[in-house]
Amino acid sequence: MGLKWTDSEDIAFELLERYPQIEPLTVRFTDLHRYVTELPDFEDDPKKSSEGILEAIQMAWHEEYKDA
């Protein structure tokens, strides 16, 4: 069962593991979109993202980053 755009918490955890040195709030949405779609477990349609979805992922990633 792969990751979907709505799995913001799971995506955030995977992004933190893959890019531990990146401060999530410095990432542009175009780069974030690429990071998410390049995750090995990501299986959703890349065209189904939106600014709101990317923002939710970025905020979840930021929370994981702060807690790490």
CHARMM internal coordinates of N, CA and C (Angstrom, degrees):
IC EDIT
DIST 1 N 1 CA 1.4580
DIST 1 CA 1 C 1.5299
ANGL 1 N 1 CA 1 C 108.59
DIST 1 C 2 N 1.3143
ANGL 1 CA 1 C 2 N 117.10
DIHE 1 N 1 CA 1 C 2 N 111.38
DIST 2 N 2 CA 1.4560
ANGL 1 C 2 N 2 CA 122.17
DIHE 1 CA 1 C 2 N 2 CA -175.33
DIST 2 CA 2 C 1.5171
ANGL 2 N 2 CA 2 C 113.40
DIHE 1 C 2 N 2 CA 2 C -85.96
DIST 2 C 3 N 1.3036
ANGL 2 CA 2 C 3 N 113.48
DIHE 2 N 2 CA 2 C 3 N 171.69
DIST 3 N 3 CA 1.4642
ANGL 2 C 3 N 3 CA 120.87
DIHE 2 CA 2 C 3 N 3 CA -179.86
DIST 3 CA 3 C 1.5171
ANGL 3 N 3 CA 3 C 110.88
DIHE 2 C 3 N 3 CA 3 C -77.14
DIST 3 C 4 N 1.3281
ANGL 3 CA 3 C 4 N 114.98
DIHE 3 N 3 CA 3 C 4 N 142.07
DIST 4 N 4 CA 1.4653
ANGL 3 C 4 N 4 CA 122.93
DIHE 3 CA 3 C 4 N 4 CA 175.58
DIST 4 CA 4 C 1.5249
ANGL 4 N 4 CA 4 C 107.87
DIHE 3 C 4 N 4 CA 4 C -117.33
DIST 4 C 5 N 1.3227
ANGL 4 CA 4 C 5 N 116.75
DIHE 4 N 4 CA 4 C 5 N 164.37
DIST 5 N 5 CA 1.4659
ANGL 4 C 5 N 5 CA 121.08
DIHE 4 CA 4 C 5 N 5 CA 179.95
DIST 5 CA 5 C 1.5240
ANGL 5 N 5 CA 5 C 112.14
DIHE 4 C 5 N 5 CA 5 C -55.82
DIST 5 C 6 N 1.3182
ANGL 5 CA 5 C 6 N 117.37
DIHE 5 N 5 CA 5 C 6 N -30.20
DIST 6 N 6 CA 1.4665
ANGL 5 C 6 N 6 CA 121.12
DIHE 5 CA 5 C 6 N 6 CA -177.64
DIST 6 CA 6 C 1.5274
ANGL 6 N 6 CA 6 C 113.23
DIHE 5 C 6 N 6 CA 6 C -78.08
DIST 6 C 7 N 1.3180
ANGL 6 CA 6 C 7 N 118.46
DIHE 6 N 6 CA 6 C 7 N -6.81
DIST 7 N 7 CA 1.4637
ANGL 6 C 7 N 7 CA 122.60
DIHE 6 CA 6 C 7 N 7 CA -179.12
DIST 7 CA 7 C 1.5337
ANGL 7 N 7 CA 7 C 110.91
DIHE 6 C 7 N 7 CA 7 C -89.75
DIST 7 C 8 N 1.3180
ANGL 7 CA 7 C 8 N 116.31
DIHE 7 N 7 CA 7 C 8 N 54.82
DIST 8 N 8 CA 1.4665
ANGL 7 C 8 N 8 CA 120.47
DIHE 7 CA 7 C 8 N 8 CA -171.95
DIST 8 CA 8 C 1.5270
ANGL 8 N 8 CA 8 C 113.20
DIHE 7 C 8 N 8 CA 8 C -59.48
DIST 8 C 9 N 1.3253
ANGL 8 CA 8 C 9 N 118.18
DIHE 8 N 8 CA 8 C 9 N -39.46
DIST 9 N 9 CA 1.4641
ANGL 8 C 9 N 9 CA 120.65
DIHE 8 CA 8 C 9 N 9 CA -179.80
DIST 9 CA 9 C 1.5298
ANGL 9 N 9 CA 9 C 111.42
DIHE 8 C 9 N 9 CA 9 C -65.83
DIST 9 C 10 N 1.3097
ANGL 9 CA 9 C 10 N 116.55
DIHE 9 N 9 CA 9 C 10 N -44.51
DIST 10 N 10 CA 1.4664
ANGL 9 C 10 N 10 CA 120.55
DIHE 9 CA 9 C 10 N 10 CA 179.90
DIST 10 CA 10 C 1.5263
ANGL 10 N 10 CA 10 C 110.94
DIHE 9 C 10 N 10 CA 10 C -67.25
DIST 10 C 11 N 1.3242
ANGL 10 CA 10 C 11 N 116.38
DIHE 10 N 10 CA 10 C 11 N -40.32
DIST 11 N 11 CA 1.4589
ANGL 10 C 11 N 11 CA 120.65
DIHE 10 CA 10 C 11 N 11 CA 177.33
DIST 11 CA 11 C 1.5255
ANGL 11 N 11 CA 11 C 109.67
DIHE 10 C 11 N 11 CA 11 C -63.02
DIST 11 C 12 N 1.3311
ANGL 11 CA 11 C 12 N 116.44
DIHE 11 N 11 CA 11 C 12 N -43.08
DIST 12 N 12 CA 1.4721
ANGL 11 C 12 N 12 CA 120.72
DIHE 11 CA 11 C 12 N 12 CA 179.82
DIST 12 CA 12 C 1.5212
ANGL 12 N 12 CA 12 C 111.12
DIHE 11 C 12 N 12 CA 12 C -58.95
DIST 12 C 13 N 1.3176
ANGL 12 CA 12 C 13 N 116.97
DIHE 12 N 12 CA 12 C 13 N -42.93
DIST 13 N 13 CA 1.4623
ANGL 12 C 13 N 13 CA 121.06
DIHE 12 CA 12 C 13 N 13 CA 179.50
DIST 13 CA 13 C 1.5314
ANGL 13 N 13 CA 13 C 110.52
DIHE 12 C 13 N 13 CA 13 C -62.75
DIST 13 C 14 N 1.3228
ANGL 13 CA 13 C 14 N 116.28
DIHE 13 N 13 CA 13 C 14 N -44.08
DIST 14 N 14 CA 1.4694
ANGL 13 C 14 N 14 CA 120.02
DIHE 13 CA 13 C 14 N 14 CA 179.69
DIST 14 CA 14 C 1.5269
ANGL 14 N 14 CA 14 C 111.24
DIHE 13 C 14 N 14 CA 14 C -65.94
DIST 14 C 15 N 1.3379
ANGL 14 CA 14 C 15 N 116.97
DIHE 14 N 14 CA 14 C 15 N -38.35
DIST 15 N 15 CA 1.4631
ANGL 14 C 15 N 15 CA 119.88
DIHE 14 CA 14 C 15 N 15 CA 178.14
DIST 15 CA 15 C 1.5260
ANGL 15 N 15 CA 15 C 110.81
DIHE 14 C 15 N 15 CA 15 C -64.54
DIST 15 C 16 N 1.3181
ANGL 15 CA 15 C 16 N 116.46
DIHE 15 N 15 CA 15 C 16 N -40.05
DIST 16 N 16 CA 1.4605
ANGL 15 C 16 N 16 CA 120.01
DIHE 15 CA 15 C 16 N 16 CA 178.73
DIST 16 CA 16 C 1.5332
ANGL 16 N 16 CA 16 C 110.67
DIHE 15 C 16 N 16 CA 16 C -63.32
DIST 16 C 17 N 1.3130
ANGL 16 CA 16 C 17 N 116.95
DIHE 16 N 16 CA 16 C 17 N -41.42
DIST 17 N 17 CA 1.4582
ANGL 16 C 17 N 17 CA 119.95
DIHE 16 CA 16 C 17 N 17 CA 178.30
DIST 17 CA 17 C 1.5280
ANGL 17 N 17 CA 17 C 111.85
DIHE 16 C 17 N 17 CA 17 C -66.16
DIST 17 C 18 N 1.3153
ANGL 17 CA 17 C 18 N 116.05
DIHE 17 N 17 CA 17 C 18 N -37.84
DIST 18 N 18 CA 1.4680
ANGL 17 C 18 N 18 CA 120.52
DIHE 17 CA 17 C 18 N 18 CA -176.42
DIST 18 CA 18 C 1.5294
ANGL 18 N 18 CA 18 C 112.87
DIHE 17 C 18 N 18 CA 18 C -80.70
DIST 18 C 19 N 1.3410
ANGL 18 CA 18 C 19 N 116.51
DIHE 18 N 18 CA 18 C 19 N -33.72
DIST 19 N 19 CA 1.4683
ANGL 18 C 19 N 19 CA 121.44
DIHE 18 CA 18 C 19 N 19 CA -177.06
DIST 19 CA 19 C 1.5299
ANGL 19 N 19 CA 19 C 110.79
DIHE 18 C 19 N 19 CA 19 C -129.26
DIST 19 C 20 N 1.3295
ANGL 19 CA 19 C 20 N 118.24
DIHE 19 N 19 CA 19 C 20 N 63.19
DIST 20 N 20 CA 1.4713
ANGL 19 C 20 N 20 CA 120.12
DIHE 19 CA 19 C 20 N 20 CA -174.79
DIST 20 CA 20 C 1.5342
ANGL 20 N 20 CA 20 C 113.55
DIHE 19 C 20 N 20 CA 20 C -66.04
DIST 20 C 21 N 1.3110
ANGL 20 CA 20 C 21 N 117.94
DIHE 20 N 20 CA 20 C 21 N -21.40
DIST 21 N 21 CA 1.4571
ANGL 20 C 21 N 21 CA 121.71
DIHE 20 CA 20 C 21 N 21 CA -176.99
DIST 21 CA 21 C 1.5364
ANGL 21 N 21 CA 21 C 112.98
DIHE 20 C 21 N 21 CA 21 C -87.02
DIST 21 C 22 N 1.3199
ANGL 21 CA 21 C 22 N 117.98
DIHE 21 N 21 CA 21 C 22 N -10.06
DIST 22 N 22 CA 1.4672
ANGL 21 C 22 N 22 CA 120.70
DIHE 21 CA 21 C 22 N 22 CA -176.13
DIST 22 CA 22 C 1.5184
ANGL 22 N 22 CA 22 C 110.70
DIHE 21 C 22 N 22 CA 22 C -91.17
DIST 22 C 23 N 1.3319
ANGL 22 CA 22 C 23 N 116.32
DIHE 22 N 22 CA 22 C 23 N 130.69
DIST 23 N 23 CA 1.4733
ANGL 22 C 23 N 23 CA 122.25
DIHE 22 CA 22 C 23 N 23 CA 172.86
DIST 23 CA 23 C 1.5256
ANGL 23 N 23 CA 23 C 105.73
DIHE 22 C 23 N 23 CA 23 C -80.76
DIST 23 C 24 N 1.3278
ANGL 23 CA 23 C 24 N 117.70
DIHE 23 N 23 CA 23 C 24 N 114.14
DIST 24 N 24 CA 1.4600
ANGL 23 C 24 N 24 CA 121.04
DIHE 23 CA 23 C 24 N 24 CA -172.31
DIST 24 CA 24 C 1.5315
ANGL 24 N 24 CA 24 C 115.05
DIHE 23 C 24 N 24 CA 24 C -55.18
DIST 24 C 25 N 1.3144
ANGL 24 CA 24 C 25 N 118.02
DIHE 24 N 24 CA 24 C 25 N -33.65
DIST 25 N 25 CA 1.4649
ANGL 24 C 25 N 25 CA 119.34
DIHE 24 CA 24 C 25 N 25 CA -176.74
DIST 25 CA 25 C 1.5239
ANGL 25 N 25 CA 25 C 112.81
DIHE 24 C 25 N 25 CA 25 C -72.71
DIST 25 C 26 N 1.3226
ANGL 25 CA 25 C 26 N 117.70
DIHE 25 N 25 CA 25 C 26 N -7.98
DIST 26 N 26 CA 1.4634
ANGL 25 C 26 N 26 CA 120.69
DIHE 25 CA 25 C 26 N 26 CA 177.34
DIST 26 CA 26 C 1.5263
ANGL 26 N 26 CA 26 C 112.08
DIHE 25 C 26 N 26 CA 26 C -92.74
DIST 26 C 27 N 1.3187
ANGL 26 CA 26 C 27 N 117.70
DIHE 26 N 26 CA 26 C 27 N -4.17
DIST 27 N 27 CA 1.4644
ANGL 26 C 27 N 27 CA 122.12
DIHE 26 CA 26 C 27 N 27 CA -175.26
DIST 27 CA 27 C 1.5306
ANGL 27 N 27 CA 27 C 110.30
DIHE 26 C 27 N 27 CA 27 C -87.67
DIST 27 C 28 N 1.3313
ANGL 27 CA 27 C 28 N 115.63
DIHE 27 N 27 CA 27 C 28 N 127.67
DIST 28 N 28 CA 1.4671
ANGL 27 C 28 N 28 CA 120.16
DIHE 27 CA 27 C 28 N 28 CA 175.41
DIST 28 CA 28 C 1.5169
ANGL 28 N 28 CA 28 C 109.12
DIHE 27 C 28 N 28 CA 28 C -72.82
DIST 28 C 29 N 1.3224
ANGL 28 CA 28 C 29 N 116.14
DIHE 28 N 28 CA 28 C 29 N 152.38
DIST 29 N 29 CA 1.4650
ANGL 28 C 29 N 29 CA 120.35
DIHE 28 CA 28 C 29 N 29 CA -177.82
DIST 29 CA 29 C 1.5314
ANGL 29 N 29 CA 29 C 111.90
DIHE 28 C 29 N 29 CA 29 C -61.13
DIST 29 C 30 N 1.3237
ANGL 29 CA 29 C 30 N 118.29
DIHE 29 N 29 CA 29 C 30 N -33.33
DIST 30 N 30 CA 1.4673
ANGL 29 C 30 N 30 CA 119.76
DIHE 29 CA 29 C 30 N 30 CA 178.19
DIST 30 CA 30 C 1.5332
ANGL 30 N 30 CA 30 C 110.50
DIHE 29 C 30 N 30 CA 30 C -63.31
DIST 30 C 31 N 1.3333
ANGL 30 CA 30 C 31 N 116.04
DIHE 30 N 30 CA 30 C 31 N -40.60
DIST 31 N 31 CA 1.4648
ANGL 30 C 31 N 31 CA 119.71
DIHE 30 CA 30 C 31 N 31 CA 177.44
DIST 31 CA 31 C 1.5230
ANGL 31 N 31 CA 31 C 111.10
DIHE 30 C 31 N 31 CA 31 C -71.32
DIST 31 C 32 N 1.3221
ANGL 31 CA 31 C 32 N 116.84
DIHE 31 N 31 CA 31 C 32 N -40.09
DIST 32 N 32 CA 1.4665
ANGL 31 C 32 N 32 CA 120.65
DIHE 31 CA 31 C 32 N 32 CA 178.90
DIST 32 CA 32 C 1.5254
ANGL 32 N 32 CA 32 C 110.33
DIHE 31 C 32 N 32 CA 32 C -60.34
DIST 32 C 33 N 1.3171
ANGL 32 CA 32 C 33 N 116.65
DIHE 32 N 32 CA 32 C 33 N -43.06
DIST 33 N 33 CA 1.4615
ANGL 32 C 33 N 33 CA 121.10
DIHE 32 CA 32 C 33 N 33 CA 178.20
DIST 33 CA 33 C 1.5268
ANGL 33 N 33 CA 33 C 109.80
DIHE 32 C 33 N 33 CA 33 C -56.93
DIST 33 C 34 N 1.3268
ANGL 33 CA 33 C 34 N 117.04
DIHE 33 N 33 CA 33 C 34 N -45.03
DIST 34 N 34 CA 1.4581
ANGL 33 C 34 N 34 CA 121.47
DIHE 33 CA 33 C 34 N 34 CA 179.40
DIST 34 CA 34 C 1.5292
ANGL 34 N 34 CA 34 C 110.88
DIHE 33 C 34 N 34 CA 34 C -65.01
DIST 34 C 35 N 1.3388
ANGL 34 CA 34 C 35 N 117.17
DIHE 34 N 34 CA 34 C 35 N -43.98
DIST 35 N 35 CA 1.4707
ANGL 34 C 35 N 35 CA 120.37
DIHE 34 CA 34 C 35 N 35 CA 179.36
DIST 35 CA 35 C 1.5244
ANGL 35 N 35 CA 35 C 110.89
DIHE 34 C 35 N 35 CA 35 C -58.16
DIST 35 C 36 N 1.3282
ANGL 35 CA 35 C 36 N 116.20
DIHE 35 N 35 CA 35 C 36 N -43.75
DIST 36 N 36 CA 1.4694
ANGL 35 C 36 N 36 CA 120.43
DIHE 35 CA 35 C 36 N 36 CA -177.76
DIST 36 CA 36 C 1.5248
ANGL 36 N 36 CA 36 C 110.35
DIHE 35 C 36 N 36 CA 36 C -67.15
DIST 36 C 37 N 1.3156
ANGL 36 CA 36 C 37 N 117.05
DIHE 36 N 36 CA 36 C 37 N -48.29
DIST 37 N 37 CA 1.4640
ANGL 36 C 37 N 37 CA 119.26
DIHE 36 CA 36 C 37 N 37 CA -175.99
DIST 37 CA 37 C 1.5291
ANGL 37 N 37 CA 37 C 112.27
DIHE 36 C 37 N 37 CA 37 C -68.76
DIST 37 C 38 N 1.3396
ANGL 37 CA 37 C 38 N 117.49
DIHE 37 N 37 CA 37 C 38 N -19.36
DIST 38 N 38 CA 1.4638
ANGL 37 C 38 N 38 CA 120.79
DIHE 37 CA 37 C 38 N 38 CA 177.47
DIST 38 CA 38 C 1.5226
ANGL 38 N 38 CA 38 C 113.18
DIHE 37 C 38 N 38 CA 38 C -88.12
DIST 38 C 39 N 1.3280
ANGL 38 CA 38 C 39 N 118.44
DIHE 38 N 38 CA 38 C 39 N -5.16
DIST 39 N 39 CA 1.4621
ANGL 38 C 39 N 39 CA 120.61
DIHE 38 CA 38 C 39 N 39 CA 176.98
DIST 39 CA 39 C 1.5295
ANGL 39 N 39 CA 39 C 109.17
DIHE 38 C 39 N 39 CA 39 C -63.28
DIST 39 C 40 N 1.3351
ANGL 39 CA 39 C 40 N 117.21
DIHE 39 N 39 CA 39 C 40 N 136.35
DIST 40 N 40 CA 1.4755
ANGL 39 C 40 N 40 CA 119.56
DIHE 39 CA 39 C 40 N 40 CA -176.93
DIST 40 CA 40 C 1.5295
ANGL 40 N 40 CA 40 C 113.78
DIHE 39 C 40 N 40 CA 40 C -58.72
DIST 40 C 41 N 1.3303
ANGL 40 CA 40 C 41 N 118.10
DIHE 40 N 40 CA 40 C 41 N -31.38
DIST 41 N 41 CA 1.4652
ANGL 40 C 41 N 41 CA 121.36
DIHE 40 CA 40 C 41 N 41 CA -176.79
DIST 41 CA 41 C 1.5276
ANGL 41 N 41 CA 41 C 113.57
DIHE 40 C 41 N 41 CA 41 C -91.39
DIST 41 C 42 N 1.3246
ANGL 41 CA 41 C 42 N 117.85
DIHE 41 N 41 CA 41 C 42 N -0.54
DIST 42 N 42 CA 1.4583
ANGL 41 C 42 N 42 CA 120.26
DIHE 41 CA 41 C 42 N 42 CA -177.37
DIST 42 CA 42 C 1.5232
ANGL 42 N 42 CA 42 C 110.31
DIHE 41 C 42 N 42 CA 42 C -77.31
DIST 42 C 43 N 1.3350
ANGL 42 CA 42 C 43 N 115.68
DIHE 42 N 42 CA 42 C 43 N 125.80
DIST 43 N 43 CA 1.4705
ANGL 42 C 43 N 43 CA 120.45
DIHE 42 CA 42 C 43 N 43 CA -175.61
DIST 43 CA 43 C 1.5205
ANGL 43 N 43 CA 43 C 113.76
DIHE 42 C 43 N 43 CA 43 C -130.59
DIST 43 C 44 N 1.3160
ANGL 43 CA 43 C 44 N 118.73
DIHE 43 N 43 CA 43 C 44 N 13.86
DIST 44 N 44 CA 1.4623
ANGL 43 C 44 N 44 CA 120.69
DIHE 43 CA 43 C 44 N 44 CA -177.96
DIST 44 CA 44 C 1.5291
ANGL 44 N 44 CA 44 C 110.14
DIHE 43 C 44 N 44 CA 44 C -91.83
DIST 44 C 45 N 1.3077
ANGL 44 CA 44 C 45 N 115.77
DIHE 44 N 44 CA 44 C 45 N 170.49
DIST 45 N 45 CA 1.4580
ANGL 44 C 45 N 45 CA 122.07
DIHE 44 CA 44 C 45 N 45 CA 177.74
DIST 45 CA 45 C 1.5284
ANGL 45 N 45 CA 45 C 108.75
DIHE 44 C 45 N 45 CA 45 C -73.01
DIST 45 C 46 N 1.3274
ANGL 45 CA 45 C 46 N 118.33
DIHE 45 N 45 CA 45 C 46 N 119.68
DIST 46 N 46 CA 1.4659
ANGL 45 C 46 N 46 CA 120.29
DIHE 45 CA 45 C 46 N 46 CA -179.34
DIST 46 CA 46 C 1.5300
ANGL 46 N 46 CA 46 C 113.62
DIHE 45 C 46 N 46 CA 46 C -57.08
DIST 46 C 47 N 1.3133
ANGL 46 CA 46 C 47 N 117.34
DIHE 46 N 46 CA 46 C 47 N -24.96
DIST 47 N 47 CA 1.4649
ANGL 46 C 47 N 47 CA 121.15
DIHE 46 CA 46 C 47 N 47 CA -178.34
DIST 47 CA 47 C 1.5201
ANGL 47 N 47 CA 47 C 113.37
DIHE 46 C 47 N 47 CA 47 C -79.88
DIST 47 C 48 N 1.3185
ANGL 47 CA 47 C 48 N 118.00
DIHE 47 N 47 CA 47 C 48 N -7.35
DIST 48 N 48 CA 1.4634
ANGL 47 C 48 N 48 CA 121.35
DIHE 47 CA 47 C 48 N 48 CA -177.42
DIST 48 CA 48 C 1.5291
ANGL 48 N 48 CA 48 C 113.66
DIHE 47 C 48 N 48 CA 48 C -86.72
DIST 48 C 49 N 1.3194
ANGL 48 CA 48 C 49 N 117.09
DIHE 48 N 48 CA 48 C 49 N 3.24
DIST 49 N 49 CA 1.4662
ANGL 48 C 49 N 49 CA 118.66
DIHE 48 CA 48 C 49 N 49 CA 179.52
DIST 49 CA 49 C 1.5302
ANGL 49 N 49 CA 49 C 109.79
DIHE 48 C 49 N 49 CA 49 C -79.04
DIST 49 C 50 N 1.3251
ANGL 49 CA 49 C 50 N 114.28
DIHE 49 N 49 CA 49 C 50 N 164.54
DIST 50 N 50 CA 1.4657
ANGL 49 C 50 N 50 CA 121.01
DIHE 49 CA 49 C 50 N 50 CA 175.75
DIST 50 CA 50 C 1.5221
ANGL 50 N 50 CA 50 C 107.42
DIHE 49 C 50 N 50 CA 50 C -147.45
DIST 50 C 51 N 1.3048
ANGL 50 CA 50 C 51 N 115.75
DIHE 50 N 50 CA 50 C 51 N 171.18
DIST 51 N 51 CA 1.4621
ANGL 50 C 51 N 51 CA 119.49
DIHE 50 CA 50 C 51 N 51 CA 178.39
DIST 51 CA 51 C 1.5255
ANGL 51 N 51 CA 51 C 110.69
DIHE 50 C 51 N 51 CA 51 C -60.36
DIST 51 C 52 N 1.3201
ANGL 51 CA 51 C 52 N 117.14
DIHE 51 N 51 CA 51 C 52 N -40.49
DIST 52 N 52 CA 1.4613
ANGL 51 C 52 N 52 CA 121.22
DIHE 51 CA 51 C 52 N 52 CA 179.43
DIST 52 CA 52 C 1.5218
ANGL 52 N 52 CA 52 C 112.60
DIHE 51 C 52 N 52 CA 52 C -63.62
DIST 52 C 53 N 1.3225
ANGL 52 CA 52 C 53 N 116.60
DIHE 52 N 52 CA 52 C 53 N -41.00
DIST 53 N 53 CA 1.4634
ANGL 52 C 53 N 53 CA 120.93
DIHE 52 CA 52 C 53 N 53 CA 178.67
DIST 53 CA 53 C 1.5192
ANGL 53 N 53 CA 53 C 110.14
DIHE 52 C 53 N 53 CA 53 C -65.49
DIST 53 C 54 N 1.3316
ANGL 53 CA 53 C 54 N 116.43
DIHE 53 N 53 CA 53 C 54 N -46.18
DIST 54 N 54 CA 1.4621
ANGL 53 C 54 N 54 CA 120.20
DIHE 53 CA 53 C 54 N 54 CA -179.95
DIST 54 CA 54 C 1.5230
ANGL 54 N 54 CA 54 C 111.22
DIHE 53 C 54 N 54 CA 54 C -63.53
DIST 54 C 55 N 1.3276
ANGL 54 CA 54 C 55 N 116.57
DIHE 54 N 54 CA 54 C 55 N -37.57
DIST 55 N 55 CA 1.4644
ANGL 54 C 55 N 55 CA 119.78
DIHE 54 CA 54 C 55 N 55 CA 178.12
DIST 55 CA 55 C 1.5255
ANGL 55 N 55 CA 55 C 110.52
DIHE 54 C 55 N 55 CA 55 C -64.75
DIST 55 C 56 N 1.3275
ANGL 55 CA 55 C 56 N 117.44
DIHE 55 N 55 CA 55 C 56 N -41.79
DIST 56 N 56 CA 1.4682
ANGL 55 C 56 N 56 CA 120.90
DIHE 55 CA 55 C 56 N 56 CA 178.71
DIST 56 CA 56 C 1.5269
ANGL 56 N 56 CA 56 C 110.72
DIHE 55 C 56 N 56 CA 56 C -62.51
DIST 56 C 57 N 1.3250
ANGL 56 CA 56 C 57 N 116.82
DIHE 56 N 56 CA 56 C 57 N -40.75
DIST 57 N 57 CA 1.4627
ANGL 56 C 57 N 57 CA 120.61
DIHE 56 CA 56 C 57 N 57 CA 177.97
DIST 57 CA 57 C 1.5207
ANGL 57 N 57 CA 57 C 110.21
DIHE 56 C 57 N 57 CA 57 C -65.61
DIST 57 C 58 N 1.3329
ANGL 57 CA 57 C 58 N 116.36
DIHE 57 N 57 CA 57 C 58 N -44.23
DIST 58 N 58 CA 1.4646
ANGL 57 C 58 N 58 CA 120.49
DIHE 57 CA 57 C 58 N 58 CA -179.53
DIST 58 CA 58 C 1.5281
ANGL 58 N 58 CA 58 C 111.19
DIHE 57 C 58 N 58 CA 58 C -61.67
DIST 58 C 59 N 1.3235
ANGL 58 CA 58 C 59 N 118.01
DIHE 58 N 58 CA 58 C 59 N -41.66
DIST 59 N 59 CA 1.4622
ANGL 58 C 59 N 59 CA 121.07
DIHE 58 CA 58 C 59 N 59 CA 179.76
DIST 59 CA 59 C 1.5245
ANGL 59 N 59 CA 59 C 111.09
DIHE 58 C 59 N 59 CA 59 C -67.77
DIST 59 C 60 N 1.3297
ANGL 59 CA 59 C 60 N 117.03
DIHE 59 N 59 CA 59 C 60 N -39.98
DIST 60 N 60 CA 1.4694
ANGL 59 C 60 N 60 CA 120.22
DIHE 59 CA 59 C 60 N 60 CA 177.69
DIST 60 CA 60 C 1.5255
ANGL 60 N 60 CA 60 C 110.27
DIHE 59 C 60 N 60 CA 60 C -65.22
DIST 60 C 61 N 1.3188
ANGL 60 CA 60 C 61 N 116.40
DIHE 60 N 60 CA 60 C 61 N -40.36
DIST 61 N 61 CA 1.4690
ANGL 60 C 61 N 61 CA 121.38
DIHE 60 CA 60 C 61 N 61 CA 177.67
DIST 61 CA 61 C 1.5224
ANGL 61 N 61 CA 61 C 109.92
DIHE 60 C 61 N 61 CA 61 C -64.06
DIST 61 C 62 N 1.3213
ANGL 61 CA 61 C 62 N 116.48
DIHE 61 N 61 CA 61 C 62 N -40.82
DIST 62 N 62 CA 1.4650
ANGL 61 C 62 N 62 CA 120.67
DIHE 61 CA 61 C 62 N 62 CA 178.52
DIST 62 CA 62 C 1.5271
ANGL 62 N 62 CA 62 C 111.17
DIHE 61 C 62 N 62 CA 62 C -61.86
DIST 62 C 63 N 1.3133
ANGL 62 CA 62 C 63 N 117.61
DIHE 62 N 62 CA 62 C 63 N -41.38
DIST 63 N 63 CA 1.4675
ANGL 62 C 63 N 63 CA 121.51
DIHE 62 CA 62 C 63 N 63 CA 177.68
DIST 63 CA 63 C 1.5262
ANGL 63 N 63 CA 63 C 110.99
DIHE 62 C 63 N 63 CA 63 C -62.86
DIST 63 C 64 N 1.3350
ANGL 63 CA 63 C 64 N 116.54
DIHE 63 N 63 CA 63 C 64 N -43.49
DIST 64 N 64 CA 1.4680
ANGL 63 C 64 N 64 CA 120.40
DIHE 63 CA 63 C 64 N 64 CA 177.33
DIST 64 CA 64 C 1.5414
ANGL 64 N 64 CA 64 C 109.76
DIHE 63 C 64 N 64 CA 64 C -63.02
DIST 64 C 65 N 1.3114
ANGL 64 CA 64 C 65 N 116.19
DIHE 64 N 64 CA 64 C 65 N -41.21
DIST 65 N 65 CA 1.4740
ANGL 64 C 65 N 65 CA 122.12
DIHE 64 CA 64 C 65 N 65 CA -179.12
DIST 65 CA 65 C 1.5293
ANGL 65 N 65 CA 65 C 111.03
DIHE 64 C 65 N 65 CA 65 C -62.04
DIST 65 C 66 N 1.3349
ANGL 65 CA 65 C 66 N 116.05
DIHE 65 N 65 CA 65 C 66 N -43.66
DIST 66 N 66 CA 1.4613
ANGL 65 C 66 N 66 CA 120.52
DIHE 65 CA 65 C 66 N 66 CA 179.53
DIST 66 CA 66 C 1.5299
ANGL 66 N 66 CA 66 C 111.62
DIHE 65 C 66 N 66 CA 66 C -64.21
DIST 66 C 67 N 1.3211
ANGL 66 CA 66 C 67 N 116.39
DIHE 66 N 66 CA 66 C 67 N -35.57
DIST 67 N 67 CA 1.4613
ANGL 66 C 67 N 67 CA 121.67
DIHE 66 CA 66 C 67 N 67 CA -177.13
DIST 67 CA 67 C 1.5295
ANGL 67 N 67 CA 67 C 113.07
DIHE 66 C 67 N 67 CA 67 C -80.69
DIST 67 C 68 N 1.3174
ANGL 67 CA 67 C 68 N 116.49
DIHE 67 N 67 CA 67 C 68 N -14.40
DIST 68 N 68 CA 1.4745
ANGL 67 C 68 N 68 CA 120.06
DIHE 67 CA 67 C 68 N 68 CA -176.38
DIST 68 CA 68 C 1.5267
ANGL 68 N 68 CA 68 C 111.69
DIHE 67 C 68 N 68 CA 68 C -78.36
END
COOR INIT
IC SEED 1 N 1 CA 1 C
IC BUILD
